[in-house]
Amino acid sequence: MDLEALKDLPDEVVHSTLTSLRGWGPWSANYFLVRGLARPDCVPADDLAIRSVVGRYLGDGSRASAGQVAQLLAPFAPYRGMAAFYLEAHERLSR
């Protein structure tokens, strides 16, 4: 796989390319988009920590589902990944 070529592709294409590989699921693909390619709008919404922190701060206080994470972070587009990151950072720093 040419990782350099992924830099110039749209998020959806990178996601589908990665998830077509054995061992790569949606969480891994989204995490790679956020951390590996610095795509600020991607969120690994299946991540339990993200589901918990988004539900706590933006939802009803309980862990959100992946679908609820997408809804709750929608107002932060095109920086949904950054919003989730800062919520997690706040959570960790406030302990």
C-alpha positions in Angstrom: 0.0 0.0 0.0 1.2 3.4 -0.9 0.7 5.5 2.3 1.8 8.6 0.6 -0.9 8.3 -2.0 -3.6 8.2 0.8 -2.7 11.8 1.8 -4.4 13.3 -1.3 -7.5 11.1 -1.3 -10.9 12.1 0.2 -11.7 10.7 3.6 -14.3 8.3 2.3 -11.9 6.8 -0.2 -9.1 6.4 2.4 -11.7 4.8 4.8 -12.9 2.3 2.2 -9.4 1.5 1.1 -8.2 0.7 4.6 -11.3 -1.3 5.6 -10.9 -3.4 2.5 -7.7 -4.7 4.1 -7.7 -7.7 6.4 -7.5 -6.6 10.0 -8.6 -3.0 9.4 -12.1 -2.1 10.7 -13.9 1.2 10.8 -12.3 2.2 14.1 -8.8 1.6 12.8 -9.5 3.5 9.6 -11.0 6.5 11.4 -8.2 6.6 13.9 -5.7 6.5 11.1 -7.5 9.4 9.3 -7.4 11.5 12.5 -3.9 10.6 13.8 -2.0 9.5 10.7 -3.4 11.9 8.2 -4.4 14.8 10.5 -8.0 14.9 9.2 -9.7 17.1 11.8 -13.3 16.1 10.9 -12.9 12.3 11.3 -14.0 10.6 14.6 -13.6 7.0 15.6 -17.2 7.1 16.9 -17.1 3.4 17.9 -14.4 4.2 20.4 -15.7 3.6 24.0 -13.8 6.6 25.4 -15.2 8.9 22.8 -18.7 7.6 23.2 -18.4 8.1 26.9 -17.0 11.6 26.9 -19.3 12.9 24.1 -22.3 11.4 25.9 -21.2 13.0 29.2 -20.6 16.5 27.9 -22.9 16.8 24.9 -25.6 14.2 25.6 -27.6 13.1 28.5 -24.7 12.1 30.6 -24.6 8.4 29.7 -22.4 6.7 27.1 -23.6 7.7 23.6 -24.0 5.2 20.8 -21.8 5.6 17.7 -24.8 7.1 15.9 -25.5 9.5 18.7 -21.8 10.6 18.7 -22.2 11.5 15.0 -25.4 13.6 15.8 -23.9 15.3 18.9 -20.7 16.2 17.1 -22.5 17.4 13.9 -22.5 21.1 14.9 -18.7 21.0 15.1 -18.1 20.0 11.4 -15.6 20.3 9.8 -13.7 19.9 13.1 -15.6 17.0 14.8 -12.4 15.0 15.4 -10.8 18.0 17.1 -13.9 18.6 19.2 -13.8 15.0 20.4 -10.1 15.3 21.1 -10.6 18.4 23.3 -13.4 16.8 25.2 -11.2 13.8 25.9 -8.3 16.1 26.9 -10.6 18.1 29.3 -11.8 14.8 30.8 -8.3 13.6 31.5 -7.0 16.9 32.8 -10.0 17.4 35.2 -9.3 14.1 37.0 
